[in-house]
Amino acid sequence: MIFMTATALVACTARAAPPAVSAADSSVLNFKQWGLLAIQEGGRRKPMDTFAKETLIRITGRSTYTDKTGRTWRPNDFVLSALTENHDWKNEPMVLISSGQLVEQLGLDKTQRRFSFTQLTGLAELQRLVTEAQAAKRAEKPLTRVQQEALSVSDRLTLLAHVMDGSALLIVPAPANETDPWREPALGGSKYYSEAQVAPLQTQLQTVANSYVQSDSFNLNRAANQHLTSAALQINFAKICAP
């Protein structure tokens, strides 16, 4: 099994690059090895590549996203950018609202179907509708289309928030059984493994982060491949030595 500590990735990048680093050239990167890293979602293990694509589709309704400047983001590029915080994702109009009726009820621009995280999380009417829909679900009452879409939008906002803060990346495997819940790095590393077991992986993490912000495909993939190998060996060793 394999894992990458997203929290360490963000921290390493913050030390390695200035806060205003541009992600303009990362669109040309090859994410092949990064995409092979394992993640758990909904109790299922899947490649990072699959997770990234499914996540972008769930948030935007599309497998790629074109930002306000006209740049197109691929799934892995989006996930790494969100982790390293080198793009203002909170203010990108990327969160899908598929119901025109909900758009109108929220007082939003009826010519748009996607809106920003900041814009939507600031709407008291959306929160009211979500709370109302959740209460109706608990009471086993039927939901209106507007209520159903309000819940879907809330789910999209929650997913985007978890990608941005790294908590969606459940990439620390349970040592005893891979079907047990995996952990977000900030919690799972200390719960499952000692600092000494995790420490050797940090060099690869820092290289991945640095290579991403420097748009260096060769070193990004080399570091990800090294991480795949060293993480697998480290976790297997931990299993063998476990009491």
N, C-alpha and C positions, 0 to 999 in steps of 0.2 A: 504494500500500500504506500501511497505517496501523499505529501501535503506541502503546502507553501504557506508561510505565515504572512497573511495580508497586513497585519498590524506592523510587523517588522518592515515589510516592503514600503509602507507609507513613511515610517520613521526614517528608514535609510534614505529615501528620496529626499525627504525634508532636509537631511544633513548634506546630501550630495549636490543639490541644485537650488538656485535661488527661487523664492516663492513665485515669481512672475514668469517662470520658465514656459516657453511656448511649446505647444503640442502640434504645431503646424505640420511637421514633417513625419509624425508617427504614422500617418496614413499609408506610408510606403513600407512599413515594417512587415516582416514575416513572423507570424505568431505560432508557427507549427508546434514547437516544443512546449511553449507556454500552454497551448490548447490541450496538451496531453495530461496536464496535471489533474489529479482527481479531486472531486468535491462531492459532498453529500447534500442532496436537496429532497425534501419530502420523504426521507428515509431511504432514498435510492442513491447509489454511487453513479457518477457520470463524469465524463471529461469536462474540463474547464471550457473547452470550445462549445460543447453542447449547452452548458449552463449559460454562457455568455449570449449565445444566439437566442435561447428561449427567454432569457431575461429581457433582452432588447425588444423582442416581439411582444412580450407581455406588457411592457411599459408603453411602447409606441405603436404597436400594431404592425410593425415592419421589421425586417431582418437587418436593415441598415438605417442610420439616422443622418439626415442632412441638417446641419445647424444653421444658425442665423446668418453666418458668413457664406454659406453655400458649400461648406466642406462636408463630405460624406464620411461618417464613422462606421467602421465595421465592429461587430460585437466585442471581440477581444480588445480592440483599441479602446472602445468605450469603457470596458471594465477596468483596464489598467489606468486609464485617464482618471476615472472616478476615484480609484484607490490612491493615486499619487497627487490628486487634487490640482492638476495642471490645466483644468478647464472649469468654467463656471456652470456646472450642470444644474444648479438650483434655479438658474434663470433662463434655461433653454426651454422653449415651448415644445416639449417632447411627450408629455403625458396625455394619452389618448382619452377623449370622451366621445364615445360612439353614439350617444343619444343627443340629437338636436334639442329635444325637449328639456333635457337636463342643462345643456348649455344655456338655453334661454332662461330657465328658472334661476340659474346662478348669475344672470346678468352679464354673461360673457359675450364676446364677439361671435355672432351666429355664423360668420363666414369661416371660422376656424374650427378645427377638430382636435387640436393639441394645444396644451397650455403648460406653463412652467410650474415647477414644484412650489416656488415662492408664491406665485399667484394663487394656486389652488389651496395651499395650506392656510392661506390668509382669509379664506372665505367662511364666514360664520354659517352661511346657509348650507354649504356643503357638509359641514360638521353636524348641523341640525338634521339633515336628511340621513346621514350615516347613522346617527344615534337612533333616529326613528326607525330605520330599516333593521338595525340590530335588535331593537326591542320587539319588532314585529316577528322576526325570525325566532327569537326566544319563545314568543307566545304561539309559535307555529301558525301564524297568520300569513296569507298570501301577500307577496310584495308587488308593488306597482313596477312598471318598467323603469321609472325614474329612480325608485328606491334600489332596484337591482343594479342599475348603472352607477349609482352613488357608491354602493359597496364595492363595485369593481374598480372605480376610480380610487377609492380609499386603499384598496389592495395594491394598486399600481404605485401610489405615493409611498406606501410602506416599503414596498420592494425597492424602489429607487433610493429611499433613505437608508435602507440596510446595505445596498451596494456602496453608497457613498461613504458610510461609516465603517465598512468592512465586515459588519456582523452577518451579512448574507453568505459569506464565504466559510461554510462549515468544512474546513479542510484539514482539521486535526483528527485523525482516525482514533477510535477507541482501540486500545491495545489488545483486549481480550477477544472481541468479536466485532468484525467490521460492520455488522448490521446494527450495533448499538449506536446511539446518537454521537455523531461527530461534533466537534466543538469549534467555535470561532477562536482564532489563535490567542487572543488576549485571555480567554478563559481556559481553553483546552490544553494549551501547552503546559501550564502549571498543574492542571488537574491530572493529566495522563503521564507526563514525562518530566524528567528533571532538567534543569538548566543545562547541565553537561551534555545531555542527549540531544537537546535542541541546538545548542551553540554552534556545532560545526556547519549547520545549514545557513547561518547568517551571511556568510561570504557570498554564497550564490544568490541570496535574496537581494543583497545590496547591488550586486552586479546586474541582476535583472532590472531593478529600479533605475539604476544609472543608465543602463543601455536603452531602456524605454524612453527616458526623457532626452537622451542624446540621439534617438532614432538610429540605433546601432543594431541591426538585425542579427549580425553574426554573433556578437557577444551576448545578446539577449537569448538567442536560442542555445548557445553553448552553455550559458549559466543555467537555463531551465533544464537542459538535458542532464547536467551535473547534479542539479537538485533532485531530479527524478531518481537518479541512481543512489545518491547519498541518503536521501530520505527513505527510500525503500530499505536500504541496508540498515539504517538506524532503527526504523520501526520493527523490522524483523528481529534485530538483536534484542530490542526491548522485550519482545514477546518471549524469546528463548530464555532470557534471564529473569523473567517475571516469576515471583514466588507462586 
